[in-house]
Amino acid sequence: MAPHEPSLSVPVSHNGKRRRLIVIVWMFAAMVVGLFLFAYASITLLSAGRAYVQGEGLWSKGQKDAIYALSRYALYANDADYQTYLTALAVNQGDRIARLELEKAEPDLHVAHAGFVQGRNHPDDIPGMIFLFRQMRNVPEIDKAIHLWTQADQHLEMLTQVGTRIRSIANTRALTKEESQGFLSQLHDINAQLTPLEDGFSSTLGDVARKFTFLILLVMFVLVSVLLAGAYLFSRRLVLQFEAVQDTLQAGKKQLEDVLQFAPLPILITQSSDESVVYINDPALVQFQVNRADMGSMRARDFYVDSADRDRLIAAAQGTGTVRGLELHLKDAQGKPFWAQYSSQRIRYDGQDCLMTALVNIDEKRRVHDDLHYRAYHDELTCLPNRAMFMDALKRTLGRMERKNGMCSILFIDLDHFKAVNDQLGHEMGDLLLQQVAQRIQACVRASDLVARLAGDEFVVLIEEHEGADDARGIAQKILGALGRDYSLSGNTARVTASIGISRYPHDGVELNRLLTSADLAMYQAKTQGKNNVQFYRREDSSQLPG
Ligand SMILES: Nc1nc2c(ncn2[C@@H]2O[C@H](COP(=O)(O)OP(=O)(O)OP(=O)(O)O)[C@@H](O)[C@H]2O)c(=O)[nH]1
């Protein structure tokens, strides 16, 4: 928008609005990040639970393998079976090391990690398992599972003791059949006691997983609902605000149109992009001779007589956004031209960049002005240029002659005995004669030469670009001849002659008043020489000037 461009919108604090928008966007961003973190933590917890269930499987397998290998060892005393027993038991012992460490107030997490690795748990799962053990201990099901695990470890301790006893006997001698049966029976008992504990551990973890899944879904549901509700409220508010702004704009537009409609001046609004007319009031319809129904097809450019005027207006409007009092030549839809004084202002109208223009038809003003101008520079009786215009023209001509070293002459013409015509035929006839004199003089010179009436029966001719004194004399003689013929004045016949004085530029001077006075003096000489003749200015004529 241009610096001074007014807008048909409600005044609002853009800074405050922007700040509020930023707060809302960040609020939503924080909720989305929170949702993501919650989902991450939930997935971590669930996968830790899954890792424990998997670990329990490995633990059970280790325990079962250990009892099987130890049972074989008790029967056959094969050393390989004992090694298999130790290897299988190491899995359970690793988990036990981890559990014991994690139950400490300040556990060494490296020790716990190493224990879980020994328990054949996947290294990627171990951080989650440690987290679940330490942070979720106060969840009853987790506590119960750890309790079952502790109980299982106690039975494992018994298994270890049985293994140690079998080994110490087998190292010294062969076990008796009764001893073997006794050990097998103990091992069977241990296995039987461990199996429900393992099942309990698994089902407890299953309960936890289901509970967690439910809780996670619930929390997710609540968070997503809050997010959706917030998004809905925010969107609704935006829509309401947008509608309020639209309503205000429409109301502003309507008010503006009402004001413009009753304005006494033709006013129209054009869209800057394509110059289409988007609003036109009744006085403008009349001025441009158009119908409101045709508004859609109107283009401002069609109203200019000269497209350069249009360019001038657009350039001025683009500069400051405001144009005042520009005079343009326009035409209406019928092609009739008229002069208008233009004032334009860039505005926002209906959300678009537009130009609002008020214009005044100044045809009458210009006509009066032209008339006054004409009167100021023309003689009313003969319609010839008057003294003022002659002096202006003489000034310009002398300037031009000076620039190009040219020549020009002034012929000062005064009628002889004109007073007698007035006296004998009346003033009106005298006027008629003066009009005919004007026409005859004009007929003797070129269109480019200037003929003027100075006053009364005094006329002047400004002759440009002639060959010299003979040329000027020739023209003067021609005028004498023309003026000396009879005049027919409404049934009367009159006869006058004229005396002509000539001054030449630059021969007789370069200053306009001096040149005119010199021509006047030469004319005076012609009068004194008996009238009806032509005289060139001579320097000695100046001595006759008063002073
Ligand atoms: N009808 C008419 N007479 C005018 C007008 N303006 C001036 N006169 C008369 O023109 C005459 C001009 O005076 P002069 O030049 O002294 O009269 P003149 O008889 O031509 O005298 P000379 O030039 O010495 O021959 C006066 O009688 C003026 O009243 C005019 O607009 N209409």
Ligand as a Chemical Component Dictionary entry (heavy atoms), coordinates in Angstrom:
data_LIG
# 
_chem_comp.id                   LIG 
_chem_comp.type                 NON-POLYMER 
_chem_comp.pdbx_formal_charge   0 
_chem_comp.three_letter_code    LIG 
# 
loop_
_chem_comp_atom.comp_id 
_chem_comp_atom.atom_id 
_chem_comp_atom.alt_atom_id 
_chem_comp_atom.type_symbol 
_chem_comp_atom.charge 
_chem_comp_atom.model_Cartn_x 
_chem_comp_atom.model_Cartn_y 
_chem_comp_atom.model_Cartn_z 
_chem_comp_atom.pdbx_ordinal 
LIG N1  N1  N 0 -16.025 55.240 -36.025 1  
LIG C1  C1  C 0 -14.961 55.190 -35.205 2  
LIG N2  N2  N 0 -14.178 56.226 -35.044 3  
LIG C2  C2  C 0 -13.125 56.161 -34.216 4  
LIG C3  C3  C 0 -12.869 54.990 -33.459 5  
LIG N3  N3  N 0 -11.733 55.186 -32.702 6  
LIG C4  C4  C 0 -11.339 56.450 -32.974 7  
LIG N4  N4  N 0 -12.183 57.056 -33.888 8  
LIG C5  C5  C 0 -12.074 58.345 -34.446 9  
LIG O1  O1  O 0 -11.009 58.343 -35.364 10 
LIG C6  C6  C 0 -10.501 59.639 -35.469 11 
LIG C7  C7  C 0 -9.010  59.550 -35.429 12 
LIG O2  O2  O 0 -8.430  60.804 -35.279 13 
LIG P1  P1  P 0 -7.395  61.359 -36.303 14 
LIG O3  O3  O 0 -6.436  60.322 -36.761 15 
LIG O4  O4  O 0 -6.808  62.589 -35.671 16 
LIG O5  O5  O 0 -8.309  61.845 -37.491 17 
LIG P2  P2  P 0 -7.923  61.938 -38.985 18 
LIG O6  O6  O 0 -9.015  62.616 -39.556 19 
LIG O7  O7  O 0 -7.617  60.619 -39.557 20 
LIG O8  O8  O 0 -6.624  62.817 -38.984 21 
LIG P3  P3  P 0 -5.309  62.541 -39.768 22 
LIG O9  O9  O 0 -4.760  61.251 -39.300 23 
LIG O10 O10 O 0 -4.419  63.655 -39.400 24 
LIG O11 O11 O 0 -5.645  62.521 -41.196 25 
LIG C8  C8  C 0 -11.148 60.430 -34.328 26 
LIG O12 O12 O 0 -12.137 61.299 -34.857 27 
LIG C9  C9  C 0 -11.781 59.387 -33.447 28 
LIG O13 O13 O 0 -12.963 59.839 -32.808 29 
LIG C10 C10 C 0 -13.734 53.909 -33.621 30 
LIG O14 O14 O 0 -13.588 52.843 -33.019 31 
LIG N5  N5  N 0 -14.764 54.061 -34.506 32 
# 
loop_
_chem_comp_bond.comp_id 
_chem_comp_bond.atom_id_1 
_chem_comp_bond.atom_id_2 
_chem_comp_bond.value_order 
_chem_comp_bond.pdbx_ordinal 
LIG N1  C1  SING 1  
LIG C1  N2  DOUB 2  
LIG C1  N5  SING 3  
LIG N2  C2  SING 4  
LIG C2  C3  DOUB 5  
LIG C2  N4  SING 6  
LIG C3  N3  SING 7  
LIG C3  C10 SING 8  
LIG N3  C4  DOUB 9  
LIG C4  N4  SING 10 
LIG N4  C5  SING 11 
LIG C5  O1  SING 12 
LIG C5  C9  SING 13 
LIG O1  C6  SING 14 
LIG C6  C7  SING 15 
LIG C6  C8  SING 16 
LIG C7  O2  SING 17 
LIG O2  P1  SING 18 
LIG P1  O3  DOUB 19 
LIG P1  O4  SING 20 
LIG P1  O5  SING 21 
LIG O5  P2  SING 22 
LIG P2  O6  DOUB 23 
LIG P2  O7  SING 24 
LIG P2  O8  SING 25 
LIG O8  P3  SING 26 
LIG P3  O9  DOUB 27 
LIG P3  O10 SING 28 
LIG P3  O11 SING 29 
LIG C8  O12 SING 30 
LIG C8  C9  SING 31 
LIG C9  O13 SING 32 
LIG C10 O14 DOUB 33 
LIG C10 N5  SING 34 
# 
